[in-house]
Amino acid sequence: MTIDPFSGTPRYLQLAAILRGRIESGDLAPGDRLPSQVTLVQEYGVARMTAGKALQTLVDEGLAVMVPGMGTYVRPS
């Protein structure tokens, strides 16, 4: 999946949807580490702030948990 720069949907929501889809499909299982902000920037061509906001969106939705200094992980069920 890619980010559509011409979509009316903000890029961070598009990225969060991509990651959410990977979680829901089982590609990212409970306890798995989500890609880092730097990795998301490189893979999807978004700004670091956009990547961080996408990860925070998943945390806010209860799908992920941030561990300071360690990364963001899929929340165990």
N, C-alpha and C positions, 0 to 999 in steps of 0.2 A: 504494500500500500504506500501511497505517496501523499504528500501535502499539496493541496491545490491552492496556490497563491491567489487565485481569482474567485475562490469560493467566498460566500458571505459569512461562512463560519470561521471564527478566529482560529488561527493556526494552532494555538495551544489546545483548543478543544478537539481539533482534528487529530493531533498527536495523541491526546488522551484517549480518543476513541480507538485509535490503532492499538495502543497498549492494552486497553480494556478488552478488545477483541482477542488479543494474544492470551490474556488471562482466562477469558471465558472459553476459549477453544482448548485450553490445557497446554498450549505451547509454553506458557509460563505457569508453573505449578506453585501451590502454596509453599512459601519459604524460599522460592527462587529470587535471586537478585534481579531487579529491573535494570535495564541499561542505564549507565551514568549519563549525566547531563552532557558531558563531552562526547560520548558515543552518540547520543541522540542528535547533537549538533552536526556531527560528521555524517551520520546516516540519512538524516532528513533535511539538512540544509536550513535549519531554523536557528534563531538566536538562542544563546544560553538561557536567557531569561524566559523565553518561550518554553524551552525544555523543562526548566524548573517549575514553571506554572502548570505544565501538563502533569508532571509527577505529583505536585501538590494537589491537583484536582483528584487524582486517584486516591490519595491519602484522605482527602475530605469526603470522598464517596465511601470510604471504608474498605477499599480494595487493596490498599498497600499501607505499609508502615515505614516511616523514615527512622533510621538509626544513625544518630550523629556520628560522623567520622567513618561510617561503614557503608552507607548507601541506602537505597530504597528497596524494600522487599515486598513480594506478594504476601498479603496477610494470610496467616494460616487459618483454615476454616474451623 
